[in-house]
Amino acid sequence: MKMVKSLLLGSAAGLVAVAGAQAADLPVKAKPVEYVKICSIYGAGFFYIPGTDTCIKIGGWVRAEVDFNAGGSHTEYLSGAGGRNDRIDTPDVQWRSRFVVSFDIRTQTEYGTLRSYSRGGYQWTTNEDGQGTYYVERTFVQFAGFTMGRSQSYFDFYANVMYYTGYIGGPSSTGAGGMNVLAYTATFGNGFTATLSMEDGTLRRSAIWDAGTDALTIGSLPGPSTQNATGYTARAPGVNIGDYAAAQVPDIVGSLRVDQAWGSAQVAGALHQVRAGYYGNNSTLGGVGPSQFTGIAPADKWGYAAMAGIVINLPWAKGDQFWVEGAYTVGAVSYTGWNQNGQYSTFVRFNGGTVAAAWPLDAVFANVIGPAGVGLNGSALELTTVWTVAAGIQHYWTPALRSSLFGAYTATEYDANATSIMCSSPNGPVRTAAGATPNFATGPVAGCSFDFNLWAIGSRTIWNPVPNLDIGVEVVYAKLQQNMDPSRVLLNFAGAGGRPAGLYTPADQDSWSALFRVQRNFWP
């Protein structure tokens, strides 16, 4: 009996020892997995960054499109090689593909929401590098009412919402390229806000023409100064800005806005410094007459812009809207949409032996300005006036099908002094009916005027067969109207691409263009 009891106790002790050893070998129990947690404070799509109280939303889109008689993103052939309108320079079809991703990061603080936002991507367009190009559209920080970084200009209102193209002449739109800003926005409640913003004035420059020295050629802006293009890649060429001097102060923009259930409205104004280089040659000592180096510059001037716009939500279908917007500028032409970050600053369209050529310059000046001009007779900066009006209406036929009809008209006007300078300059393209080159001694060519108008009308339809998939078609008709007298004025072209050199007759020109686009959106 004692033997049996000893065996039982020994076996029990062994089992306890083995169990203890096995228990010691077991891994420590893992902590619970920290799953992604939805952040509902800022709307759909946000989630908490694990281990923090910061919320993030990742969004973007993928796009494929084909443009007909237009450049990428439906840029009508009213400038550059496409505007030469010949079989060498002007493709009937161009392709573009883009991928864009955005990061919206927000944290609640005692001063309100701290937000940082960045959006950029890649694109490939016909005739670009085979691997495409990288670009940044937005990158800014918002805190306690302040916004600093690359954002949309606070002068912009509703442009590019009802249409794809950004090239109908107006109104102001800094587009995908964005604008460098330092702004403060005050919120008053009930949808009312007021913003005061300092913005990068170099991105609002068209060009200043020293007509006594610099060449002005068809399809190009005058030199000698350039700035880096502010489009999508550092490899983009510089944009001519003529005789603009170095930047001294930023543009000052102020806006008042209301957003309510009925729609939105805004009024805004901007100040833009127009600051030129010297009369005459800026880079070479010596010379005689209008092109000599002087070391003297015209007095600086302030250009300005004002706008007003309204969007009304129409009652007969959800999403239906009517929009109208207008702007008036003096010496700040890009606030009407002409110079969208250096991209749209000169216009040309050929057709056979005729051409419509146009330059929306911020200002012109010269150091000899008329038949009596001898030696240094410097003009002031003559600022250019541009005004624009645009409107559109959008209707949802069904929740998945919508169409818009839109149009814009923009007029560019030079005053009497500017017209005299431009039409007397031997450095411009103007020639008499006999082919003679003007000069400041003989005065302006009769029938010469650099005033011009651009108007466009178009329609876009978008179908959403499934949520977040846009299939869109857009058609635009644009007309460039010049103000030269074709019986008394000819325009000299030096020749480029498939368009030969020679004297062309000024005439209005128009174009039809279209775009087909497929875009897959995810959290924007």
Beta strands, then each sheet from edge to edge (+ up, - down):
strand 1: 47-48
strand 2: 55-68
strand 3: 70-71
strand 4: 75-76
strand 5: 93-109
strand 6: 112-125
strand 7: 133-143
strand 8: 146-151
strand 9: 179-189
strand 10: 192-199
strand 11: 208-210
strand 12: 225-228
strand 13: 238-242
strand 14: 251-260
strand 15: 263-274
strand 16: 301-313
strand 17: 321-330
strand 18: 347-351
strand 19: 354-358
strand 20: 363-365
strand 21: 382-383
strand 22: 385-398
strand 23: 401-413
strand 24: 430-432
strand 25: 452-463
strand 26: 469-482
strand 27: 489-493
strand 28: 502-506
strand 29: 509-522
sheet 1: 1+ 2- 5+ 6- 7+ 8- 9+ 10- 14+ 15- 16+ 17- 22+ 23- 25+ 26- 29+
sheet 2: 3+ 4-
sheet 3: 11+ 20+ 21-
sheet 4: 12+ 13-
sheet 5: 18+ 19- 28- 27+ 24-
end
